[in-house]
């Protein structure tokens, strides 16, 4: 099981995109951990029947049940007991790290993951989760190093490639980010989180092209974003801006309307619709669109100014502000 425990914020053209980082969940026992624990059992032999070892296994099971119920504080205590009673248990330290991360205790989570990696250096899941915690605490270079290591160690891990793509995207390495997320999509084609991340990433690429006024390239990126997520209102809004430049305002209007159907309170789309209607001389409709914009975002100065100009043009007096 994979739990989305953190999100990365990406600012784009007045819009904030949130992209999920994925964390390997506590009550998953990775295959490598099972193998390591079996080797420990072989080495320890009869010692595994010692009360502390049995108690640690009971605590692990208890912690997994509590985590499944979302009771992370209680789960953390159970995993901490397991790690104390059985310091050589990879599972105990790994799951302790997941529970600490869920509680927002990143530094302690990282310490637990480091111990799991010390015990089992090939534990990909610990590298993935460490990468997420490092990114959350602003250590981007270290996060990238951990996630690249995870993707190399487990080239068929969709989660590793997903997170690598998200982090690459947030630091502007967009082409590499697309490649990593495409790989994640190939490995897990039914995973909607990967498709949403790809949609957000292509949207961000579109914004980059739009800022450079490379409208044809921007349009391709927005269309690709829509292909991955047909519910992404921002991509329709961006496509409307690009079409307005490429084919005129009449071509742009259906995109703004689509964005507003998906999210009726999308102030930017309502403003862009008003602007396009005004450019086409459809003043009364543009005034109505300005009112819809200001009902959602009264402080949007561009909409106030446009409404003033439209009222003057339509001969209906002064504006909103009065």
HELIX and SHEET records of a PDB file:
HELIX    1   1 UNK A   31  UNK A   44  1                                  14    
HELIX    2   2 UNK A   45  UNK A   49  5                                   5    
HELIX    3   3 UNK A   51  UNK A   68  1                                  18    
HELIX    4   4 UNK A   72  UNK A   85  1                                  14    
HELIX    5   5 UNK A   90  UNK A  102  1                                  13    
HELIX    6   6 UNK A  106  UNK A  119  1                                  14    
HELIX    7   7 UNK A  124  UNK A  136  1                                  13    
HELIX    8   8 UNK A  140  UNK A  153  1                                  14    
HELIX    9   9 UNK A  158  UNK A  170  1                                  13    
HELIX   10  10 UNK A  174  UNK A  187  1                                  14    
HELIX   11  11 UNK A  192  UNK A  211  1                                  20    
HELIX   12  12 UNK A  215  UNK A  228  1                                  14    
HELIX   13  13 UNK A  233  UNK A  247  1                                  15    
HELIX   14  14 UNK A  249  UNK A  262  1                                  14    
HELIX   15  15 UNK A  267  UNK A  279  1                                  13    
HELIX   16  16 UNK A  283  UNK A  296  1                                  14    
HELIX   17  17 UNK A  301  UNK A  314  1                                  14    
SHEET    1   A 2 UNK A   2  UNK A  12  0                                        
SHEET    2   A 2 UNK A  15  UNK A  24 -1                                        
END                                                                             
